[in-house]
Amino acid sequence: MTTAEAPGKMVGKAIKRREDPRLITGQGNYLDDIKLPGMLYAAIVRSPYGHARIKSINADAAKAHPGVVAVITGADIAKEQNPLPCAWAAGGVPNNVNTPRALAVDVVRYVGEGVALVVAEDRYVAHDALDLVEVDYEPLDVVVDAEAATKAGKVQLHENAPNNIVMHWTCGDEQPTAQAIEQAEVVVKQRILNQRLIPTPMETRGYISRYDSATGEYTIWMSSQGPHVMRLLLTAFVLGIPENKMRCIAPDVGGGFGAKIFVYPEMASTLYAAKIVGQPVKWVETRRESCAVTSHGRDHITDLEIAGTKDGKITGLRVHTYANLGAYCSTIAPGVATTLYGRMVAGVYKIPNVFVEVDGVYTNTGMVDAYRGAGRPEAAYVIERALDMFAQKLGMDPAEVRRRNFIQPHEFPYDTGIGMLPYDSGNYEPALDKALKMAGYANFAQEQAAARKQGRLLGMGICSYVEVCGVAPSKWIGLAGQGWGAGLWESANVKVHLTGKVVVTTGSMPHGQGHETSFAQLVSDELGVPYEDVIVEYGDTQGTPFGYGTYGSRSAAVGGTAIFKSVSKIKEKARKLAAHMLEAAEEDIIFENGKASVRGTPDSSKTIQDIALQAHVAYDLPPGMEPYLDETTYYDPPNCTFPFGTHVCLVEIDADTGKVTPLRYIAVDDVGKVINPLIVDGQLHGGIAQGMAQALYEAAVYDDDGQLLTGSLMDYAIPRADMLPHYELDRTETPSPVNPMGVKGAGEAGTIAAAATVSNAVVNALQHLGIQHLDMPYTAEKVWRAIHERNGGNGHVS
Amino acid sequence: MFPNDFEYVAPTTISAAVAVLQANPDAKVLAGGHSLLPAMKLHLANPSMLVDIGKIPELKGIHVNGGVRIGAYTTYRELEMSQELVRRLPILADCAGNVGDPQVRNWGTIGGSVAHADPAADMPAVVLALDATMKAIGPNGERTIAVDDFFVEMLQSALAPDELLTEITIPPMPARMGSAYEKFKHPASGYAIVGVAVMVHLDADGKVSDCRIAVTGAGPKAQRARAAEDLIKGGSDVDSAAQKAGDGLEYLSDMSASEEYRAQLTRVLTRRALHKAMDQAR
């Protein structure tokens, strides 16, 4: 790696991640690498039923099993703990929020819900003893489909939620939208499904809880995207103890994709167990548990209507969605299905009339919450599929229809009128043009026609997306606004030690994003110190400022700005101290490239290292100045950021088998200013893979009894490298005016665009057969059936 | 992810292994373990004892001499990398190279695969198409089992619980022989939703003198597609014969694929495999 670069040149450089040597050579410190003296192991008895009353639990045989230390039930824990909190009830509507407990009490409502916790001397003994816990269940009726769950006569999951409805939420204007649709020249209606997904981080969840009976303090190590928030939720809501009685530590975290934002039952149950047994208790999720009980994503049933003129102007969009939230409300689930989804359905277009209704629904399935993109992939899927169907009906080029409806560059900040914050900045057409050029779009229709003559089915799909990230101004997102139960600012502390080395402590919580590298690049430039002299710390609530964590592509825009501002404060103090050291007037000192110098006499200067030394030893500070360069910022953003771009995918479909092969994938993204292009590309690669995976491979499937049929990676198809194409990436750069670096965010962009892009490509390949829409995932059989049925269904190999 | 308690033994001779199996009716043979161990971790199999046959030298090896003899404990990787097989019987090397991933291929064995009789495994189709003979040793000594009698039911071969599969023999390969395996993978497991193995012999005039077509994945066990075989042997063209490949088979219908789709894949893959095999034979 380049180390001798002059300061001032790190931002924008594609340097390799400094985290990687440790992580890829097995020297990382993940949750399961941690072993504490006297540590015991927990395993969990889980419901085999989708819905059942627990008549009795007999743990005698398990307790008598050699090596078993304790067996804990939900009734035990309920005496000391509250149910888990839901931190984001959707704003402005009554919510029938029901949340899970550490372990179920009386009733289980989905397969995998925890019923008892076995604590044993080793992991194998704990698992052996699971079979010895006798639970007598009385099975109850089950409902897994969100729409069906709202119908009369269906089993009710929670007494306080009639028709299993968590919330009925709307945004936009109902009457004008209805009118626009009624009067439109062209209307397309379609039901589209956005199937349920299983997040599948490489590292499953895990927790180690420890209780110190001398001080009454808990420590919990957790594979988490937000240890500070977990401390808040666990202490204030679940355990009812002061925040200063708990320390949360997130070590290296092997991916989360949103699923590790949340407070989970196993955090609470291991905390309880650690106190009862007086020894630390470790629980690490198996892959099957991860599939069943770590929160899922998506699962929308949507009816959409898009209306417009014959010349391709969109005049109205009406959307109704059943959002399946599972058996309980996970930590932020209602907000994901509303604010982050409904308020983004207008996409990159000027649509005068939009109305969105969302019914959040309880079903006997695992909980659904934020998963990479969290609402925005669902929104992009709605508007981008709708746009293609609209273009198809008009017989117009879908790229041209996009152009005719784009929000124009001079119209920013742009308010879509459906309750989202104004889009900060954007320039949508150049990204579209670039992507189409890279894809050879101009010639594609000809190629497609020629290929069809040879019996080959090619399809090219476009998605022009916008997303909201850098969440979020606390006043807007908070209780009086969108219903989020706290702020969404971020903290940063920056210290310059006497040696000139810099320690940055961020409240964000990387779990694969490379903050140690990109934040060090940022600080290196802003403070003018060598990149190697900056280290970035995170993940421990002890002695560090509260932070909200990493999700919603917020770390650079919000966490990065907090760092930027702390560095600015340090520079300001350094300037004052330099003025004193150089016996110059403060207003004559310029701080640049790590040096404070007197304007007009550059030889008269002090380096940041000189200044840091003086600040620390404090032999000669100006009157009233405190020692040390140590500054903290709590930064609440004035707006979110709105990255955008256009993706294009080329697919080929084998008509004989229905197999869809993605041949090319082109992505032109505008994530604002880029701190580290290599990291941004990596984030896009991973994000695109996840979006393509939804379109082509992944689907969580429950049967009517609530059994998860895709409960392992033998059934749930995570793509391997050979199932995805090479990605062709490029960028446009429209700085965000929201923050001083001009960054927007890149963590979710790929996922948000890719599912819709591939969908549009697949339907494009089949539209000559009269196909307007197919639901994801495009499994070979589904696509073969679609072709086969329209070819007369004679079973002949074509 | 955590198997129940079990004992583990690793005999070094076939007779010792058979004796252990005979004495422990609950024991299972452990070869590469890539089907058995995952099943144990999911508690789908709970043997009280594993008899590891990996320490028995005579169970390993590929011997090409007219026909081919393959020791039951020969790994996919060894099959894939065998230059003699690549030259003489490429279908075996091809098929082995498409099983699972490198870890699976380094451990998984041909004997383990056929003895396990997984309905979606690749090797059963290939040995069935190649008209192999299975050699087994039990308490009463050695016997051979024709491959047509070997696959009995889903996950059940003709082996007795105390019998050990020791060797798989492929008969001598005449000139103008062609063979091919075509597989449609499940996107998650990589197992065959359907796999079709084809072997054809041509006579001096280029007419088909023999043809065996074996289908895995479609039904509960590897099966011959006899209707298509008969058509090919009767001089039919490949496309017409392939159109009948799915006829008369037993089918599974599950979340991975319906019966109708499995029949379609059987037709398509048979056509593709037949074309390859015929090209190779010519």
Interface residues (C-beta under 8 A of the other chain):
Chain A: A43 R123 Y124 H127 D128 T286 R287 R288 D656 T657 K659 L696 Y697 V701 L709 T710 S712 L713 M714 D715 Y716 A717 I718 P719 M723 T779 A780 E781 W784 R785 H788 G795 H796 V797
Chain B: M1 F2 N4 D5 L42 F184 H186 P187 A188 S189 D239 A242 Q243 M255 S256 A257 S258 Y261 A263 Q264 L265 R267 V268 R271
